[in-house]
Amino acid sequence: MILAINPGSTSTKFGLFEEEILVFEKTLRHSAEELAGFKKITDQFSFRKDLIIRELTERGIDFSLIAAVVGRGGLVKPIESGIYIVNEEMKEDLRNSRLGEHASNLGGLIADDIASSLKGAVAFIVDPVVVDELQPMARLSGLPEIERMSIFHALNQKAVARAYASSIGKKYEELNLIIAHMGGGISVGAHRKGKVIDVNNAFGGEGPFSPERAGGLPSNQLLDLCFSGKYSRSDLKSMLIGKGGMVAYLETNNFKEVCEMAEKGDQKAALVRDASAYQISKEIGAMAVVLQGHVDAIILTGGMAYQETNAKQISSMVDFISKVVVYPGEDELRALAFNGLLALNKEIEIKNYT
């Protein structure tokens, strides 16, 4: 059996697979209040791992049958797409948040901790958020001291891209796609023939605001805020990631709740909901330019895509570019498990992190 683990900014998702068959899956939601007690994301390690172990134990799972634990990849060094065995160097980078703090950093750490307690089990990560396929011109920011980085929801974007291609009898490498992953963080990628040649850094302050991230901000006003003397560096970091976006406006990181508030007549919630769709649509339009207008489909995915009103709002603004397809949620657990199965069967290369 293969245990797949996907820690997100507002949830912990995990599933148990027998070969390619899903035995069960579980999504544990974490409110902003619940996570507020942890200073750093890595401090959440035991909290999230214990929840997984408790659920597996309550279901009577025989841990000895687990051959691999596959975690979502985190903010490690920029690497090529693929599956990697968790090693000491990787764990060190994840613990120290080498490129920044993100919930996905916990994926490899939790996978390794569980696998190390099981006889013969191995821990992997797959398509971490730092998969880097940017074209050269996409790396320039406007300041030589700051290079644009590829940090996005690589696992889910790649998974839904391949699923869509298969559904129309094509290969992912034959298509030009724009994929908007909409969850705790939002990333919009331009996929050209199997490569993500441009994408907003969903973690580094680019693109639309999300349920808990501020997204791109006016630089001069942000600079003034930084030197106002009102906030520490830690305060400002939290305002950008964790307490920004919808949390800052409405004190909730639950997009479903935001939509329900809007539908009940809350004008502020409606404005925030609509502004979110507006900003995501603008980012999709930008990626259409990257692909020079040659777009086979626009795919909306992630947890926010479950809200039909949101998907319709975005579709109405961008369907002049190409047809819009909605894949609510994530296909990440299956993608993690499937790659783990291929690795165990020696059908794909297991890569080493160095």
TIMAR-652558 format. One record per atom (N, C-alpha, C): x, y, z. Coordinates in steps of 0.001 Angstrom, whole numbers, padded with zeros to 6 digits, always signed. Atoms other than C-alpha are relative to their C-alpha. Example, Ala and Ser with C-alpha at 12.3 -4.5 7.8 and 13.67 -1.06 7.14 Angstrom:
2
+000890-001190+000000;+012300-004500+007800;+000900+001200+000000;-000820-001190-000060;+013670-001060+007140;-000770+001090+000730;
end
This chain:
354
+000844-001198+000000;+000000+000000+000000;+000881+001250+000000;-000707-001275+000072;+001019+003598-000563;-000822+001057+000721;+000639-001101-000713;+000201+006465+001788;+000443+001310-000641;-000293-001294+000624;-000009+009841+000039;-000436+001113+000940;+000254-001085-000952;+000173+013041+002093;+000201+001345-000683;-000051-001308+000652;-000570+016558+000884;-000367+001098+000996;+000296-001109-000900;-000242+019339+003482;-000159+001303-000783;+000239-001297+000618;-001784+022569+002218;-000042+001084+001055;-000028-001112-000952;-001887+025995+003791;-001185-000016+000949;+001189+000007-000849;-005411+025448+005140;-000570-001399+000225;+000513+001362-000134;-005763+021651+005093;+001141-001014-000004;-000896+001146+000144;-004019+018296+005443;-000813-001106-000655;+000709+001031+000743;-005117+015748+002862;+000896-001229-000094;-000777+001225+000132;-004026+012142+002818;-000901-001129-000469;+000754+001121+000527;-005069+008913+001178;+000838-001253-000022;-000670+001300+000033;-004220+005224+001238;-000419-000717-001276;+000253+000639+001290;-003886+003380-002065;+000531-001431-000003;-000425+001362+000276;-003703-000325-002931;+000232-000079-001492;-000353-000176+001411;-001826-000260-006223;-000585+001353-000450;+000601-001248+000470;-003912+002346-008160;-001382+000240+000591;+001349-000085-000558;-007087+001796-006136;+000022+000770+001321;+000112-000786-001221;-008007+004369-003503;-000767-000790+001054;+000643+000690-001112;-008773+002640-000204;-000855+000980+000789;+000758-001089-000617;-009806+005852+001536;+000834+001268-000071;-000689-001273-000087;-008956+009533+001661;-000692+000883+001024;+000525-000871-001044;-009432+012234+004242;+000565+001394-000183;-000435-001390+000010;-009279+016022+004223;-000312+000612+001352;+000159-000669-001286;-008699+017760+007527;+000178+001492-000209;-000058-001453+000180;-009485+021486+007431;+000557+000655+001261;-000598-000717-001122;-007492+023885+009604;-000396+001476-000092;+000429-001397-000001;-009002+027242+010509;+001177+000909+000312;-001037-000976-000305;-006951+030404+010813;+000272+000036+001506;-000154-000029-001451;-007587+030321+014575;+000783-001231+000480;-000662+001247-000400;-006409+026703+014847;+001501+000052-000251;-001412-000057+000357;-003092+027484+013152;+000721+001198+000608;-000593-001238-000523;-002539+030810+014877;+000991-000255+001129;-000878+000284-001123;-000791+029146+017800;+001396-000453-000385;-001314+000445+000449;+002150+027998+015672;+000765+001175-000602;-000795-001131+000494;+004910+030554+015089;+000509-000259-001411;-000517+000381+001307;+006400+028687+012134;-000774-001200-000532;+000719+001128+000583;+004884+026215+009700;+000620-001322+000431;-000627+001248-000423;+007463+023588+010653;-000387-000377+001426;+000488+000306-001342;+006118+023861+014209;-001277-000837-000040;+001238+000762+000161;+002949+022225+012849;+000261-001478-000272;-000369+001369+000393;+004844+018991+012105;-000720-001061+000833;+000591+001025-000872;+003714+016941+015120;-001518+000066-000022;+001449-000196+000032;+000206+018421+015061;-000618-000711-001200;+000579+000583+001217;-000429+017363+011463;+000296-001499-000105;-000346+001420+000073;+001433+014031+011634;-000879-000818+000941;+000809+000728-000983;-000461+012975+014759;-001441-000159-000470;+001360+000108+000530;-003788+013711+013074;-000097-001130-001024;-000022+001062+001017;-002829+011397+010199;+000081-001369+000666;-000172+001279-000691;-001644+008601+012504;-001275-000391+000739;+001234+000284-000743;-004790+008902+014624;-001092-000523-000931;+001037+000421+000949;-007072+008610+011594;+000271-001407-000523;-000351+001326+000498;-005191+005584+010218;-000232-001062+001072;+000171+000939-001114;-005240+003912+013636;-001469-000275+000258;+001434+000164-000243;-008963+004533+014142;-000672-000834-001087;+000549+000799+001110;-009622+002925+010745;+000549-001432-000007;-000522+001350-000106;-007675-000159+011799;+000972-000384-001099;-000941+000263+001085;-005050+000175+009070;+001215-000769+000520;-001196+000763-000328;-002241-002384+009181;+001208+000749-000569;-001117-000838+000440;+000808-000110+009030;+001098-000809-000685;-001062+000824+000580;+003079-003025+008097;-000183-000217-001499;+000271+000191+001425;+001432-003163+004667;+000401+001216-000846;-000369-001219+000722;+002569+000367+003751;+001440-000115-000500;-001324+000152+000617;+005499+000132+001307;+000661+001336-000290;-000555-001323+000302;+005905+003827+000545;-000916+001072+000542;+000736-001189-000419;+004869+007185+001958;+000470+001128-000906;-000354-001010+000992;+004755+009913-000678;-000592+001342+000422;+000448-001309-000442;+004575+013539+000413;+000076+001034-001105;-000092-001123+000923;+003930+016712-001491;+001343+000703+000198;-001306-000652-000086;+007213+018451-002298;-000114+001433+000475;+000019-001347-000562;+008092+021694-000565;+001001+000931-000639;-000893-001044+000501;+010358+024698-000942;+001463-000430+000153;-001394+000420+000082;+013584+022868-001677;+000678+000826-001092;-000670-000713+001082;+016142+024029-004234;-000759-000227-001303;+000648+000210+001301;+014785+024526-007786;+000521-001276-000653;-000381+001288+000582;+014779+021072-009397;-000928-000343-001148;+000827+000422+001126;+013414+019325-012453;-001156-000843+000499;+001183+000782-000337;+010068+017579-012454;+000374-001466+000214;-000262+001418-000215;+009988+014007-011129;-000219-000429+001434;+000152+000557-001342;+010032+011782-008030;+001376-000111+000650;-001263-000049-000728;+012748+012131-005381;-000127-000765+001312;-000029+000649-001300;+013691+009952-002429;+000368+001051+001043;-000285-000961-001064;+013706+011907+000828;+001326-000381+000656;-001296+000263-000625;+017288+012187+002086;+000294+001081+001043;-000335-000920-001084;+019053+014061+004869;+000156+001440-000484;-000192-001350+000530;+019994+017027+002679;-001347+000673-000268;+001330-000543+000254;+016386+017479+001627;-000693+000381+001302;+000656-000284-001286;+015109+017255+005200;+000597+001235+000652;-000654-001175-000572;+017658+019819+006299;-000524+001281-000640;+000515-001179+000702;+016494+022268+003627;-001456+000270+000362;+001405-000169-000352;+012841+021642+004518;-000152+000525+001428;+000081-000462-001388;+013407+022096+008251;+000412+001463+000146;-000533-001361-000110;+015392+025279+007781;-000713+000991-000901;+000764-000868+000915;+012893+026642+005230;+000944+000798-000886;-001052-000605+000810;+015751+027334+002842;-000521+001090-000929;+000554-000996+000920;+013557+029148+000308;-001263+000659+000546;+001182-000614-000584;+010774+030121+002671;-000885-001037+000673;+000930+000883-000703;+008019+028681+004822;-001245-000250-000836;+001206+000384+000721;+005181+026793+003194;-000463-001333+000562;+000534+001242-000564;+002879+024007+004355;+000537-001233-000717;-000507+001150+000755;+004219+021750+001596;+001360-000466+000513;-001273+000419-000602;+007568+021722+003447;-000204-001184+000942;+000280+001074-000939;+005881+019339+005868;-000180-001348-000687;+000288+001243+000712;+005136+016760+003159;+001128-001019+000091;-001136+000907-000045;+008608+015253+002905;+000376-000379+001415;-000370+000258-001392;+009226+015563+006652;-000930-001019+000644;+000966+000947-000566;+006026+013758+007648;+000136-001361-000671;-000157+001257+000735;+006489+011132+004914;+001199-000782+000525;-001206+000678-000471;+010009+010362+006111;-000176-000514+001419;+000169+000406-001384;+009034+010224+009784;-000865-001256+000096;+000880+001179-000026;+006210+007750+009127;+000704-001203-000624;-000662+001112+000694;+008212+005653+006655;+001131-000591+000837;-001131+000477-000799;+011211+005434+009001;-000440-000872+001171;+000516+000814-001099;+008974+003860+011655;-000559-001337-000495;+000552+001211+000594;+007861+001120+009243;+001102-000817-000666;-001036+000872+000553;+009998-001838+008235;-000094-000058-001524;-000076+000117+001455;+011066-001610+004596;-000685+001100-000779;+000705-001074+000720;+009024+001504+003760;+000975+001089-000420;-000856-001064+000522;+010518+004363+001747;-000824+001271-000156;+000690-001291+000100;+009667+008081+001599;+000432+000730-001264;-000251-000755+001223;+009362+010148-001592;-000700+001350+000063;+000809-001158+000380;+008283+013562-002779;-000111+000004-001520;+000242-000042+001440;+006907+014284-006261;-000322+001430-000423;+000300-001315+000586;+006866+017452-008387;-000207+001075+001070;+000123-001024-001042;+007613+019923-005588;-000397+001349-000575;+000486-001308+000433;+006365+023494-005729;+001081+000822-000701;-001100-000763+000610;+009802+024638-006954;+000419-000559-001364;-000292+000447+001361;+009699+022760-010275;+000194+001238-000882;-000388-001208+000738;+011396+025244-012611;+000163-000291-001489;-000050+000139+001456;+010672+025343-016358;-000157+001362-000682;+000204-001341+000527;+010574+029122-016822;+000866+000269-001226;-000807-000464+001123;+011674+030560-020146;+000858+001172+000486;-000948-001005-000508;+014642+032964-019768;-000607+001380+000227;+000522-001361-000150;+012704+036203-020333;-000957+000126+001177;+000934-000035-001132;+010252+035224-017582;+000708+000187+001327;-000754-000098-001254;+013025+035374-014979;+000306+001449+000393;-000334-001395-000299;+013608+039135-015253;-001151+000691+000734;+001012-000644-000827;+011789+041191-012635;-000074+001501-000226;-000098-001449+000065;+012933+044741-013334;+001141+000514+000855;-001184-000300-000800;+015760+044695-010799;+000967-001179-000108;-000964+001102+000096;+018952+042665-011387;+000172-000759+001314;-000168+000643-001307;+019072+041958-007660;-001121-000987+000326;+001158+000857-000279;+015694+040181-007791;-000365-000776-001261;+000387+000849+001128;+015106+037244-010125;-001330-000666+000298;+001283+000682-000175;+011595+035890-010618;+000242-001500+000147;-000170+001421-000310;+011256+032365-009261;-001256-000788-000339;+001105+000905+000280;+009091+029405-010201;-000380-000733+001278;+000548+000676-001177;+007117+028473-007090;-001515-000036-000179;+001433+000106+000315;+003643+027146-007827;-000497-001403+000340;+000620+001285-000328;+001262+024221-007408;+000289-000999-001133;-000447+000814+001134;+003285+022058-009790;-000696-001353-000050;+000568+001349-000009;+001888+018708-008688;-001417-000020-000549;+001390+000000+000469;-001766+019580-009187;-000118+000515-001428;+000090-000520+001363;-001226+021661-012316;+000407-001056-001019;-000448+001056+000917;+000705+018833-013972;-001018-001146-000056;+000948+001118-000056;-001820+016216-012814;-001267+000294-000790;+001240-000307+000720;-004918+018002-014123;+000269+000245-001482;-000353-000187+001413;-003096+018936-017338;+000013-001334-000721;-000056+001323+000618;-002416+015277-018055;-001382-000654-000035;+001358+000554-000022;-005948+014294-017027;-000845+000593-001116;+000773-000639+001069;-007460+016841-019391;+000471-000488-001359;-000531+000455+001293;-005152+015836-022248;-000500-001405-000317;+000471+001369+000204;-006096+012194-021759;-001480-000036-000359;+001453-000017+000246;-009812+013087-021760;-000357+000362-001428;+000270-000376+001394;-009526+014505-025285;+000890-000778-000980;-000804+000851+000856;-007201+011820-026612;+001308+000623-000448;-001263-000671+000339;-004108+014023-026599;+001041-000269+001080;-001056+000012-000992;-000775+014114-024823;+000183+001409+000547;-000253-001295-000632;+000004+016895-022367;+001013+000807-000805;-001074-000662+000737;+003090+017678-024448;-000452+000544-001349;+000533-000500+001279;+000872+018461-027459;-000833+001269+000161;+000972-001064-000257;-001181+021196-025798;+000617+001263+000586;-000255-001261-000699;-001004+024832-024749;-001167+000235+000951;+001050-000128-001007;-002932+025303-021505;+000303+001137+000963;-000124-000914-001134;-003555+027968-018898;-000722-000667+001161;+000581+000693-001141;-004143+026412-015505;+000057+000897+001229;+000098-000809-001216;-005345+028341-012466;-000321-000910+001173;+000230+000733-001243;-004908+026524-009177;-000459+001016+001039;+000604-000960-000915;-007150+028284-006669;-000280-000667+001344;+000160+000572-001332;-006708+027315-003025;+000482+000994+001032;-000575-000893-001004;-004974+028691+000059;+000969+000977-000627;-000798-000853+000875;-002535+030060-002508;-000529-000151-001416;+000516+000039+001377;-003310+030855-006147;+001165+000149-000962;-001016-000093+001044;-000997+030123-009067;-000650-000229-001354;+000535+000086+001359;-001762+030602-012757;+001177-000220-000940;-001149+000372+000817;+000601+028855-015156;-000314-000073-001481;+000070+000146+001456;+001207+029026-018901;+000756-001266-000374;-000592+001293+000361;+001823+025443-020062;+000130-000067-001526;-000233+000103+001443;+003407+025239-023496;+000680-001330-000301;-000519+001303+000438;+003831+021728-024866;+000749-000730+001132;-000547+000787-001101;+004489+020148-021462;+000933+000737+000941;-000872-000790-000862;+006533+022967-019892;-000751+001221+000511;+000626-001197-000575;+005349+025702-017525;+000984+001144-000182;-000994-001003+000402;+007139+028597-019207;-000141+001316+000754;+000182-001169-000859;+005686+031280-016934;-001105-000304+000997;+000991+000204-001053;+003733+031307-013682;+000262+001043+001078;-000214-000917-001124;+003144+033763-010873;+000519-000774+001196;-000525+000604-001226;+005101+032987-007722;-001081+000128+001067;+001152-000041-000904;+002109+032093-005569;+000397+000192+001450;-000485-000116-001374;+004242+032121-002447;+000770+001297+000214;-000903-001132-000145;+006483+035098-003159;-000590+001359-000277;+000597-001322+000113;+003981+037911-003473;-000367+000422-001394;+000457-000330+001352;+002892+037707-007098;-001418-000511-000203;+001304+000508+000407;-000514+037308-008656;-001152+000395+000898;+001225-000353-000731;-004030+037357-007170;+000128-000231+001502;+000098+000329-001426;-004768+037580-003472;-000814-001280+000141;+000647+001302-000211;-006027+034315-002011;-000716+000016+001352;+000650+000013-001315;-007947+033190+001077;+000892+000458+001142;-000856-000416-001108;-004855+033921+003198;+001301+000661-000434;-001208-000664+000480;-002212+035615+001005;-000356+001300-000699;+000287-001328+000527;-001986+039232-000038;+000197+000107-001501;-000268-000074+001427;-000689+038534-003545;+000848+001208-000349;-000772-001152+000438;+000898+041315-005602;-000531+001283+000606;+000389-001249-000646;+000868+044687-003855;+000727+001180-000641;-000702-001194+000488;+001723+048273-004933;+001300+000191+000776;-001299+000044-000677;+005454+048396-004179;+000291+001235+000845;-000279-001209-000782;+005671+052028-003034;-000777+000020+001315;+000808+000017-001214;+002815+051640-000557;+000470-001098+000960;-000545+001057-000842;+004270+048375+000693;+001288+000478+000664;-001243-000532-000552;+007627+050100+001151;-000285+000956+001150;+000386-000933-001069;+005964+052845+003190;-000458-000752+001247;+000489+000806-001117;+004271+050213+005334;+001166-000633+000759;-001171+000642-000612;+007594+048463+005937;+000774+000959+000906;-000786-000970-000755;+009216+051677+007213;-000863+000926+000859;+000900-000827-000799;+006216+053026+009085;+000318-000071+001489;-000300+000189-001416;+007563+051712+012393;-001112-000679+000772;+001144+000608-000669;+004208+050119+013162;+000105-001526+000086;-000019+001450+000109;+005139+046563+012250;+001424-000542-000003;-001279+000690+000071;+008034+044153+012766;+000066-000772-001317;-000139+000816+001212;+009430+042067+009934;-000910-001217+000073;+000860+001168-000196;+007570+039078+011376;-001475+000361-000202;+001384-000463+000185;+004321+041067+011487;-000328+000127-001482;+000232-000234+001427;+004671+042063+007849;-000030-001311-000778;-000012+001310+000656;+005520+038504+006793;-001349-000684+000165;+001304+000606-000269;+002325+037292+008431;-001114+000693-000777;+001004-000746+000747;+000324+040046+006750;+000000-000404-001475;-000109+000401+001401;+001599+038867+003365;-000423-001451-000210;+000264+001430+000131;+001304+035122+003960;-000570-000524+001310;+000648+000545-001188;-001167+033653+006423;-001128+000865+000517;+001030-000902-000502;-003097+036746+007459;-000370+001067-001025;+000348-000936+001067;-003460+038492+004107;-001226-000468-000760;+001118+000404+000847;-006085+038277+001399;-001336+000050+000717;+001351+000022-000546;-009563+037244+002512;-000013+000047+001515;-000082-000061-001458;-008472+036759+006138;+000090+001452+000459;-000177-001400-000378;-007384+040403+006271;-001285+000789-000166;+001232-000741+000262;-010653+041640+004792;-001188-000502+000823;+001224+000581-000551;-013156+039219+006339;+000215-000900+001212;-000337+000821-001166;-011348+037331+009139;-000385-001461-000165;+000186+001427+000256;-011876+033942+007500;+000815-000387-001224;-000727+000520+001155;-009754+031823+005159;-000815-001069-000723;+000900+000995+000597;-012743+029666+004193;-000770+000643-001146;+000623-000651+001150;-013750+030630+000656;-001482-000370-000125;+001412+000396+000024;-016989+028668+000897;-000809+000908+000917;+000666-000899-000948;-017898+030765+003916;-000124+001406-000564;+000045-001324+000640;-017027+033955+002019;-001152+000049-000999;+001078+000043+000995;-019380+032923-000798;-001369-000045+000652;+001285+000076-000711;-022156+032063+001650;-000362+001353+000597;+000236-001338-000538;-021753+035458+003329;-000490+000935-001107;+000383-000853+001127;-021993+037151-000075;-001425-000292-000454;+001341+000394+000450;-025107+035185-001034;-001082+000427+000983;+000964-000439-001016;-026767+036265+002219;-000100+001523+000066;+000140-001447+000088;-026309+039913+001296;+001125+000812+000602;-001148-000727-000550;-022969+040797+002908;+000752+000660-001155;-000569-000714+001149;-021759+043488+000491;+001528-000033-000001;-001457+000047-000058;-018170+043464+001714;+000502-001361-000467;-000380+001343+000424;-017942+039693+001268;-000184-000167-001505;+000246+000080+001444;-019453+040025-002217;+001092+000724-000777;-001060-000763+000665;-016872+042658-003139;+001312-000791+000001;-001232+000788-000100;-013990+040473-001906;-000076-001207-000929;+000185+001146+000903;-015380+037439-003751;+000173+000414-001453;-000058-000455+001391;-015794+039401-006972;+001395+000495-000369;-001352-000481+000260;-012380+041039-006655;+000967-001162-000194;-000817+001196+000159;-010822+037601-006289;-000134-000559-001418;+000231+000496+001356;-012428+036406-009525;+000608+000940-001043;-000551-001018+000895;-011376+039648-011205;+001515-000136-000124;-001455+000100+000036;-007722+039278-010214;+000474-001305-000643;-000362+001279+000626;-007579+035600-011212;-000169+000086-001510;+000255-000155+001446;-009087+036468-014594;+001074+000854-000660;-001084-000838+000536;-006489+039219-015119;+001277-000821-000189;-001208+000827+000092;-003711+036713-014432;-000116-001008-001142;+000234+000910+001129;-005239+034247-016896;+000228+000736-001311;-000209-000807+001206;-005302+037026-019490;+001472+000234-000269;-001440-000206+000167;-001615+037699-018876;+000669-001248-000557;-000599+001237+000487;-000761+034042-019457;-000422-000312-001441;+000400+000144+001404;-002744+034105-022699;+000963+000756-000907;-001001-000767+000748;-000297+036763-023886;+001304-000791-000084;-001222+000814-000019;+002626+034529-022844;-000070-001080-001082;+000188+001058+000999;+001183+031817-025099;-000396+000561-001363;+000285-000694+001262;+000602+034392-027857;-001397-000326-000549;+001381+000242+000390;-003099+033621-027863;-000302-001413-000446;+000209+001392+000419;-002613+029962-028788;-000282-000852+001228;+000403+000674-001238;-004559+028394-025930;-001044-001057-000322;+000938+001094+000276;-006216+024988-026234;-001104-000083+001045;+001019+000002-001058;-008040+025285-022906;+000514+000760+001209;-000277-000609-001304;-008202+027166-019622;-000595-000934+001042;+000462+000937-001020;-008449+024898-016594;-000027+000686+001358;+000151-000520-001362;-009773+026032-013208;-000005-001180+000956;-000121+001124-000920;-008791+023762-010340;+000277+000513+001407;-000198-000389-001391;-008201+023748-006584;-001312+000098+000755;+001183-000004-000848;-010612+024048-003686;-001012+001077-000315;+000919-001093+000304;-012076+027390-004735;-000868-000300-001216;+000762+000349+001202;-013274+025799-007995;-001281-000764+000333;+001249+000659-000406;-015927+023919-006001;-001161+000988+000051;+001060-001004-000090;-017834+027189-005668;-000418+000400-001415;+000453-000158+001380;-019887+027312-008863;-000072+001463-000428;+000087-001429+000320;-020472+031062-008709;+001362+000553-000383;-001362-000460+000275;-016730+031681-008622;+000469-000462-001371;-000426+000538+001295;-016031+029405-011587;-000735+000690-001148;+000782-000674+001051;-018835+031040-013587;+000460+001436-000201;-000476-001376+000110;-017569+034533-012793;+001284+000067-000817;-001273+000010+000711;-014078+033717-013998;-000206-000396-001454;+000256+000462+001371;-015332+031827-017042;-000586+001102-000869;+000642-001061+000776;-017470+034770-018124;+000986+001070-000445;-001000-001018+000340;-014379+037003-018161;+001094-000504-000931;-001139+000511+000772;-011947+034667-019926;-000377-000957-001123;+000332+001007+001008;-013945+032358-022192;+000136+000502-001431;-000296-000497+001349;-013242+034656-025153;+001392-000465-000446;-001356+000456+000315;-009660+033346-024955;-000030-001443-000489;+000112+001420+000332;-010494+029636-025027;-001081-000614+000877;+000995+000677-000831;-012916+027102-023593;+000544-000178+001408;-000366+000118-001404;-012912+026818-019810;-000474-001350+000527;+000307+001305-000582;-012791+023436-018072;+000244+000086+001501;-000119-000074-001460;-013324+023019-014327;+000290-001377+000581;-000371+001205-000745;-011570+020353-012260;+000040+000373+001478;+000011-000433-001403;-012679+021106-008678;+000940-000838+000856;-000887+000711-000913;-010291+020194-005896;+001347-000262-000633;-001311+000353+000504;-006976+018552-006553;+000051-001483-000326;-000248+001394+000325;-005867+015327-008178;+001357-000400+000566;-001372+000139-000467;-002700+015516-006114;+000266-001309+000718;-000226+001252-000716;-003153+012477-003861;+000200-001153-000975;-000139+001070+000995;-003662+010183-006842;+001311+000142-000759;-001259-000224+000708;-000709+011790-008624;+001187-000437+000866;-001058+000422-000904;+001499+011256-005571;+000094-001525+000060;+000019+001456-000142;+000426+007629-005156;+000417-000699-001291;-000315+000634+001280;+000680+006807-008864;+001497+000074-000280;-001448-000124+000189;+004234+008158-009051;+000756-000913+000963;-000616+000910-000953;+005099+006208-005918;-000056-001441-000475;+000156+001356+000528;+003750+003028-007503;+000978-000256-001144;-000938+000143+001111;+005777+003597-010665;+001435-000136+000502;-001350+000068-000567;+008884+004157-008544;+000262-001363+000632;-000161+001309-000635;+008337+000979-006504;+000148-001109-001028;-000060+000997+001074;+007841-000969-009741;+001176+000233-000949;-001183-000345+000799;+011027+000621-011164;-000350+000354-001443;+000432-000419+001330;+009082+002028-014096;+000389+001444-000310;-000517-001345+000195;+010393+005580-013589;+001250+000161+000848;-001246-000272-000718;+013686+006972-012397;-000285+000647+001351;+000051-000645-001307;+013988+007757-008699;+001198+000931+000078;-001054-000991+000041;+015985+010954-008467;+000533+000308+001386;-000641-000359-001263;+018420+012030-005766;+000082+001505+000131;-000068-001423-000285;+018246+015461-004199;+001400+000348+000482;-001364-000399-000381;+021651+017122-004044;+000129+001512+000030;
end
